[in-house]
């Protein structure tokens, strides 16, 4: 290779080199901020996940691996009557909670969209249950639904239903569980949908009014199509939350009566910390984790499709 060609080759290689921004002080500062988060993710997410996957392959007696079972724990979990009942309870709880939470969140967002002083105060009031911890909120509702000392007994007494307990019947216990989720998480749906409403140009509604479109037509032809992505984000985020929720069922109903409100989160808790069947609890947790990954993947696909379809 001649000297000129060698110089030319070095120049081309220099042009192909990545920008030196990676070695700049700004890049070092960025890595300094990111690195603690990466370490925390590895320590508190990746490592427990890998350990749980390893434990799910063994029979575990009080955190001691005693017998390799392979996929036996997964088969035991999938054929367990208790787990199957928890899947049905989780499906019912998630479906009704999602329906009423998003519906109420949409109604609140539409009602409180205008920037008035009254609406500002109302938004703050709606947000109060969301900033209260799930434990405190569930304890409060359990006190309200209590037959002996709660408000429900006091309110139902004049109608001859003083002895009726919402938490004693399977149907009403599930309704109480759903009401807990709706009471707390409607604020999240309202926030997401309210942000979407603020992004819709007001000229569209003005033009629709000029054309004679009524409130229902403006809602179905303008608001709903342009809120497709915020609705999708709220639905998937809340669905993942409801599928994995533990506190509501543990504190409010304890899974009863007759396991009617025992969700998969509560089933995992009982398998691991009540029955000490650690291997099966980890197997169920891994199955729920896979379901969450599927939901996140569906979220990404639908989000891209929704953005491509948005006008």
C-alpha atoms as one frame of an Amber mdcrd trajectory, in Angstrom:
protein
   0.000   0.000   0.000   1.428   3.345  -0.993   1.838   6.169   1.484  -0.943
   8.297  -0.050  -3.381   5.376  -0.033  -2.532   4.616   3.591  -3.202   8.246
   4.576  -6.477   8.154   2.636  -7.505   4.927   4.363  -6.785   6.431   7.793
  -8.800   9.515   6.906 -11.767   7.326   5.882 -11.479   5.340   9.089 -11.425
   8.604  10.991 -14.595   9.677   9.232 -16.280   6.389  10.128 -15.398   6.637
  13.787 -18.289   7.362  16.093 -18.517  10.893  17.367 -16.399  11.704  20.345
 -19.489  12.678  22.315 -19.305   9.349  24.121 -16.071  10.419  25.716 -17.178
  13.945  26.445 -17.754  15.232  30.014 -21.487  15.375  29.268 -21.504  11.678
  28.388 -19.606  10.846  31.570 -22.144  12.837  33.581 -25.004  11.030  31.863
 -23.457   7.656  32.644 -22.983   8.801  36.233 -26.723   9.374  36.515 -27.683
   6.184  34.691 -25.243   3.790  36.360 -26.889   3.787  39.842 -30.233   2.987
  38.218 -28.672   0.135  36.238 -27.088  -1.254  39.415 -30.409  -0.947  41.274
 -32.266  -2.719  38.455 -29.746  -5.540  38.458 -29.807  -5.863  42.249 -33.549
  -5.524  42.896 -35.126  -6.778  39.652 -32.817  -8.955  37.566 -31.175 -10.848
  40.437 -34.454 -11.700  42.282 -36.014 -12.669  38.966 -33.167 -15.042  38.145
 -33.240 -16.461  41.686 -37.014 -16.943  41.487 -36.673 -18.738  38.145 -34.049
 -21.036  39.693 -36.209 -21.749  42.762 -39.211 -22.515  40.555 -37.418 -25.638
  39.296 -36.976 -27.170  42.761 -38.931 -28.370  45.734 -38.036 -25.825  48.384
 -38.460 -26.465  52.081 -37.936 -23.289  54.071 -35.642 -21.768  51.427 -33.586
 -24.978  51.113 -33.497 -26.695  47.727 -34.341 -30.341  48.393 -35.453 -31.873
  45.071 -35.132 -30.922  41.421 -38.590 -30.940  39.842 -37.966 -29.284  36.496
 -41.308 -28.044  35.186 -43.205 -30.027  37.811 -43.954 -26.933  39.863 -45.436
 -25.229  36.807 -47.657 -28.253  36.125 -48.745 -28.368  39.766 -49.633 -24.684
  39.679 -51.544 -24.866  36.412 -53.602 -27.871  37.578 -54.240 -26.519  41.067
 -57.908 -25.794  41.830 -56.907 -22.917  44.078 -54.823 -21.289  41.339 -57.555
 -21.827  38.737 -60.081 -20.150  41.048 -57.640 -17.283  41.543 -57.301 -16.869
  37.774 -61.083 -16.638  37.422 -61.288 -14.156  40.295 -58.461 -12.101  38.773
 -60.184 -12.099  35.386 -63.484 -10.890  36.878 -61.808  -8.326  39.093 -59.615
  -6.967  36.281 -62.440  -6.809  33.723 -64.960  -4.994  35.934 -62.333  -2.754
  37.521 -60.972  -1.768  34.123 -64.420  -1.068  32.693 -65.609   1.139  35.553
 -62.241   2.802  36.196 -61.700   3.937  32.605 -65.380   4.888  32.261 -65.358
   6.999  35.404 -61.976   8.467  34.486 -63.355   9.505  31.095 -66.443  11.092
  32.679 -64.294  12.999  35.175 -61.872  14.159  32.469 -64.720  15.474  30.314
 -66.420  17.152  33.262 -63.269  18.754  34.683 -61.570  19.701  31.409 -62.250
  23.433  31.632 -59.640  25.383  33.593 -61.864  26.983  36.206 -61.216  27.417
  39.898 -63.978  24.953  40.795 -62.575  22.316  38.464 -59.092  22.819  39.910
 -60.411  22.055  43.387 -62.429  19.110  42.093 -59.339  17.630  40.388 -57.443
  17.895  43.657 -60.266  16.126  45.522 -60.401  13.334  42.941 -56.646  12.833
  43.297 -56.818  12.330  47.077 -57.576   8.555  46.961 -54.751   8.040  44.451
 -52.107   9.584  46.716 -53.307   7.578  49.716 -51.471   4.289  50.086 -53.374
   1.197  48.992 -53.076  -0.205  52.502 -54.670   2.814  54.172 -57.386   3.119
  51.526 -58.264  -0.582  51.777 -58.432  -0.387  55.580 -60.735   2.627  55.302
 -63.102   0.832  52.932 -63.060  -2.291  55.092 -64.201  -0.166  58.011 -66.958
   1.368  55.873 -68.158  -2.063  54.691 -68.017  -3.554  58.164 -71.402  -4.782
  59.382 -70.767  -4.130  63.058 -69.026  -0.765  63.147 -69.054   0.505  59.552
 -71.215   2.960  57.699 -72.888   0.279  55.570 -74.645  -1.235  58.576 -75.766
   2.204  59.660 -77.124   3.072  56.199 -78.763  -0.305  55.529 -80.310  -0.581
  58.992 -83.447   1.490  58.190 -84.167  -0.858  55.256 -84.104  -3.974  57.426
 -80.656  -5.010  56.170 -78.658  -4.261  59.282 -77.348  -7.851  59.414 -76.294
  -7.848  55.755 -72.539  -7.641  55.165 -71.087  -6.698  51.802 -67.982  -8.727
  52.527 -69.835 -11.923  53.516 -71.411 -12.723  50.141 -69.190 -13.775  47.185
 -70.908 -11.472  44.660 -70.997  -8.394  46.869 -67.458  -9.073  48.124 -66.201
  -8.950  44.538 -68.205  -5.752  44.019 -66.573  -4.281  47.125 -63.154  -5.251
  45.778 -63.924  -3.629  42.430 -65.210  -0.487  44.156 -61.890  -0.233  45.976
 -59.999  -0.279  42.680 -62.379   2.177  41.001 -62.311   4.573  43.963 -58.522
   4.724  43.957 -57.449   4.362  40.300 -60.061   6.475  38.503 -57.811   9.450
  39.235 -54.994   7.895  37.187 -57.330   7.352  34.231 -58.596  10.914  34.597
 -55.055  12.341  34.510 -54.077  10.439  31.359 -57.320  11.231  29.525 -57.309
  14.854  30.662 -53.827  15.273  29.176 -55.161  13.797  25.924 -58.135  16.146
  25.923 -55.860  19.160  26.396 -53.925  18.157  23.264 -57.006  18.218  21.016
 -57.174  21.519  19.065 -60.216  23.587  20.002 -60.692  24.588  16.359 -61.967
  21.089  15.613 -64.849  21.489  18.076 -65.574  25.022  16.827 -65.777  23.789
  13.236 -68.004  20.895  14.287 -70.398  23.265  16.076 -70.573  25.421  12.950
 -71.492  22.294  10.980 -74.288  21.539  13.427 -72.686  18.593  15.252 -74.186
  17.930  18.669 -72.325  16.904  21.849 -72.656  13.161  21.159 -71.431  13.476
  17.571 -68.502  15.654  18.669 -67.608  13.048  21.305 -67.795  10.059  18.966
 -66.309  11.717  15.870 -63.605  13.914  17.433 -62.885  13.123  21.068 -62.805
   9.327  21.007 -60.672   8.960  17.827 -58.125  11.505  19.062 -58.029   9.905
  22.508 -57.160   6.483  21.097 -53.563   6.502  22.329 -54.273   7.909  25.854
 -57.098   5.383  26.288 -54.759   2.586  25.201 -52.067   3.700  27.638 -54.559
   3.895  30.514 -56.110   0.502  29.694 -52.852  -1.432  29.483 -51.289   0.284
  32.495 -54.369  -0.329  34.664 -54.775  -3.899  33.410 -51.209  -4.764  34.439
 -51.856  -3.109  37.803 -55.101  -5.019  38.422 -53.643  -8.374  37.378 -50.774
  -8.002  39.849 -52.595  -6.296  42.704 -52.305  -7.879  46.151 -53.169  -5.267
  48.745 -56.835  -4.825  47.816 -57.702  -8.502  48.244 -55.376  -9.119  51.191
 -56.645  -6.231  53.304 -60.265  -5.820  52.223 -61.546  -9.388  51.858 -58.619
 -11.694  52.651 -59.589 -13.693  49.551 -62.983 -14.700  50.953 -65.651 -15.683
  51.194 -64.949 -19.180  49.824 -61.916 -17.879  47.882 -64.254 -15.816  45.684
 -61.927 -12.789  45.799 -58.591 -14.574  45.962 -56.595 -13.076  43.104 -53.370
 -14.496  41.664 -51.349 -12.012  43.700 -52.966 -13.287  46.885 -52.510 -16.893
  45.732 -48.780 -16.257  45.295 -48.633 -14.718  48.752 -50.360 -17.712  50.341
 -48.256 -20.261  48.464 -45.019 -18.575  49.472 -45.599 -17.066  52.910 -48.475
 -19.105  54.390 -47.987 -22.618  52.956 -44.209 -22.130  52.401 -44.425 -23.805
  48.964 -41.686 -21.532  47.655 -41.054 -23.429  44.428 -44.701 -23.348  43.351
 -45.042 -19.708  44.384 -42.079 -18.797  42.187 -43.517 -20.838  39.313 -46.804
 -18.918  39.534 -44.897 -15.635  39.775 -42.944 -16.491  36.621 -46.165 -17.300
  34.756 -47.651 -13.961  35.785 -44.396 -12.262  34.763 -44.637 -13.801  31.292
 -48.233 -12.547  31.049 -47.008  -9.064  31.962 -44.374  -9.234  29.227 -47.073
 -10.200  26.725 -49.188  -7.244  27.864 -46.248  -4.852  27.539 -45.486  -6.176
  24.050 -49.127  -5.781  23.054 -49.019  -2.266  24.463 -46.049  -1.344  22.281
 -47.592  -2.858  19.158 -50.979  -1.212  19.700 -49.324   2.083  20.609 -47.389
   2.170  17.335 -50.483   1.129  15.406 -52.569   3.770  17.176 -50.025   6.468
  16.380 -49.907   5.427  12.756 -53.703   5.545  12.533 -54.101   8.855  14.371
 -54.942  11.750  12.072
